[in-house]
């Protein structure tokens, strides 16, 4: 396993790139769409989904590809991160997110940081953030149990859809939400609206973690084939359990990296 320092750097860089993709594509889309909000949103969603997939595949084997504080919170609740790891993960993600917003502004000739004036509040949006985060964490966990290699595609697909089926545009990520409060562009959120969004996201992640731990148990009997896994994978899991090795999801050393990508409960956003 990479050292904690390497994992933290990976989380910081990965989250910075994620925010740069979200904010930067939002700026570009808004400028080119000539007032067509639906077209701008479509472009922003597609760019985010494609970029997120690339980031999860690239950083998943280093840090787990969380890129999201609620993903690290969920990993801690599942025993895949210690408290001493989860807190630095969240700090690295938040720092990287702010850096990503600054980088996007620099690319488009904007001030380094701008407080957003875009209002995003109300019960519908809070529920939207809770539901979006619940789905993101839950689907990642469920997929990681049987098809770990598919997690990046499931997460990226869900995030792309989230732009459209939620009223809040599915931020589903406290670090991303914080960064978007610092950009008065297409992806912004008024700073005063951030706390309620973050609380809703945390609530959704907590419920999803507990529910999907029960719904999709991490341990499977070695003698029973698991859908989506080759017999060799089940055998490896059995060997690892016998050796006392532990990893996220199934706990197998050969699957640890792919399964840990389930932590990648990143978010989307936009008007």
SVG drawing of the C-alpha trace seen along z (x, -y; Angstrom):
<svg xmlns="http://www.w3.org/2000/svg" viewBox="-39 -39 44 63">
<polyline fill="none" stroke="black" stroke-width="0.4" points="0.0,0.0 1.3,-3.5 2.4,-5.6 -0.1,-8.0 1.8,-11.0 1.5,-9.6 -2.1,-8.9 -2.8,-12.4 -0.9,-14.0 -2.9,-11.9 -6.2,-12.9 -5.2,-16.6 -4.2,-16.5 -7.1,-14.3 -9.7,-16.6 -8.0,-19.7 -8.2,-18.3 -11.9,-17.3 -12.8,-20.8 -10.8,-22.3 -12.8,-20.1 -16.1,-20.9 -15.6,-24.7 -13.5,-25.1 -16.0,-23.2 -18.8,-25.2 -17.1,-28.4 -16.4,-27.2 -19.9,-25.8 -21.6,-29.0 -19.5,-31.2 -20.1,-29.0 -23.8,-28.2 -24.9,-31.8 -27.5,-31.8 -28.7,-28.2 -28.6,-26.9 -29.7,-23.4 -26.8,-23.1 -24.4,-24.5 -25.5,-22.0 -25.2,-19.1 -21.6,-20.1 -20.7,-20.6 -22.2,-17.2 -20.4,-15.3 -17.0,-16.9 -17.4,-16.1 -18.4,-12.5 -15.5,-11.9 -13.0,-13.6 -14.2,-11.8 -13.8,-8.4 -10.2,-9.3 -9.4,-10.4 -10.9,-7.4 -9.0,-5.0 -5.8,-6.9 -5.9,-7.6 -7.9,-4.6 -4.8,-2.4 -2.9,-5.1 -5.4,-6.5 -8.6,-4.7 -9.9,-7.6 -12.1,-9.1 -11.8,-12.8 -14.7,-13.5 -14.8,-13.9 -18.1,-11.9 -16.4,-9.1 -13.6,-9.1 -16.2,-9.3 -18.0,-6.2 -14.6,-4.4 -13.9,-5.1 -17.3,-3.8 -16.7,-0.6 -13.3,-0.2 -11.3,-0.8 -9.7,-4.0 -8.6,-4.8 -9.6,-8.1 -6.0,-9.3 -6.3,-8.7 -9.8,-9.9 -9.3,-13.4 -6.1,-14.1 -7.9,-12.8 -10.7,-15.3 -8.2,-18.2 -6.3,-17.2 -9.5,-17.0 -10.7,-20.4 -7.3,-22.1 -7.1,-20.5 -10.7,-21.6 -9.8,-25.3 -6.7,-25.0 -8.7,-23.5 -11.1,-26.5 -8.1,-28.8 -6.6,-26.9 -9.8,-27.1 -10.1,-30.8 -6.5,-31.3 -7.1,-29.4 -10.0,-31.7 -8.5,-35.0 -10.8,-35.5 -9.8,-36.7 -8.1,-34.1 -11.2,-33.6 -14.7,-35.1 -17.5,-34.6 -20.5,-33.2 -23.8,-35.0 -25.8,-32.1 -28.6,-31.1 -29.1,-27.4 -31.4,-26.8 -34.7,-25.3 -36.1,-22.0 -36.1,-20.6 -32.5,-21.2 -31.5,-19.9 -33.4,-16.7 -31.9,-16.5 -28.3,-16.7 -29.2,-14.0 -30.6,-11.7 -27.8,-12.3 -25.1,-11.5 -27.1,-8.5 -27.2,-7.1 -23.6,-7.8 -22.2,-6.2 -24.7,-3.3 -24.1,-2.4 -20.4,-2.6 -20.5,-0.2 -22.9,2.2 -20.8,2.3 -17.6,2.8 -19.0,6.0 -19.4,7.9 -17.9,5.9 -15.0,3.8 -13.5,3.0 -16.8,1.4 -16.9,-1.1 -15.3,-4.0 -17.8,-3.6 -20.8,-3.4 -19.7,-6.4 -19.0,-8.5 -22.3,-7.5 -24.3,-8.3 -22.5,-11.7 -23.4,-12.6 -27.0,-11.7 -27.0,-13.6 -26.7,-16.9 -30.1,-16.3 -32.3,-14.3 -31.7,-16.5 -32.8,-20.0 -29.5,-20.9 -27.5,-19.4 -26.1,-16.9 -23.0,-18.4 -22.8,-15.3 -19.3,-16.4 -18.5,-18.8 -15.1,-19.7 -16.6,-20.5 -19.4,-22.5 -16.8,-24.5 -14.8,-25.2 -17.9,-26.3 -18.7,-28.9 -15.4,-30.5 -16.4,-30.9 -19.0,-33.3 -19.5,-31.3 -21.9,-28.7 -21.1,-26.2 -21.2,-28.5 -23.2,-28.3 -23.7,-31.2 -21.4,-30.7 -24.4,-31.0 -26.0,-28.0 -23.0,-25.7 -23.6,-24.5 -27.1,-23.1 -25.8,-21.3 -22.9,-19.8 -25.2,-18.6 -27.5,-17.0 -24.6,-15.3 -23.3,-13.9 -26.7,-12.6 -27.2,-10.9 -23.7,-9.3 -24.3,-8.0 -27.6,-6.4 -26.2,-4.8 -23.2,-3.4 -25.2,-1.6 -28.0,-0.5 -25.7,0.9 -23.5,2.6 -26.6,4.6 -27.9,4.9 -24.5,6.0 -22.4,7.7 -18.6,7.5 -17.9,11.1 -19.0,14.0 -18.5,17.7 -15.5,18.9 -17.4,22.0 -20.2,19.9 -19.5,18.3 -20.1,14.5 -21.9,13.0 -19.5,11.0 -16.3,12.6 -14.3,15.3 -13.7,18.5 -10.0,17.4 -11.1,14.2 -13.2,16.0 -10.4,18.4 -8.0,15.4 -10.5,13.9 -10.6,17.1 -6.8,17.3 -6.6,13.7 -9.2,14.2 -7.2,17.3 -4.0,15.2 -5.8,12.5 -5.3,9.9 -7.8,7.1 -8.8,4.7 -11.9,2.7 -14.9,4.6 -13.9,8.2 -10.6,7.8 -8.5,9.5 -5.0,8.2 -5.6,8.7 -8.7,6.6 -7.9,4.0 -7.2,1.2 -10.2,1.7 -12.6,2.1 -11.3,-0.9 -12.3,-3.1 -15.8,-2.6 -14.8,-5.4 -15.0,-7.7 -18.3,-9.3 -17.5,-12.5 -20.1,-15.0 -21.5,-17.0 -23.1,-20.4 -24.5,-23.1 -27.5,-25.1"/>
</svg>
